[in-house]
Amino acid sequence: MSDEATHQLIKVMAHEAAEEAVRRTLTTLGIDATNPIEAQRDMAALRELRDLVEDPELQKDLLHLRRWRKTMDTVETKGILVMVSLLISGIAAAFWIGFKDVLGK
């Protein structure tokens, strides 16, 4: 085998090894290397999502929604507590009135 043929064989082997390594790496990362157009669309969508998430106005909106959610959770919890307290107070008052009524007669 001549030096040129050996050089070409090594070049082809290196190219195939590199392609296989890159394909496996991309597959491990969840990128379909057999469909580069779809992979490009996925990357473009990720870039758009990154830009959207980094938008300061969106971050303010999300922070506001978080505060609103926490406030509503607190209101719900306090409301249930108030309703239970009123129910217990009403039952206690009914017993007290009944007890006074029994003692009064």
Sequence and secondary structure as in RCSB ss.txt:
>XXXX:A:sequence
MSDEATHQLIKVMAHEAAEEAVRRTLTTLGIDATNPIEAQRDMAALRELRDLVEDPELQKDLLHLRRWRKTMDTV
ETKGILVMVSLLISGIAAAFWIGFKDVLGK
>XXXX:A:secstr
  HHHHHHHHHHHHHHHHHHHHHHHHHHTT  TT HHHHHHHHHHHHHHHHHHT HHHHHHHHHHHHHHHHHHHH
HHHHHHHHHHHHHHHHHHHHHHHHHHHHH 
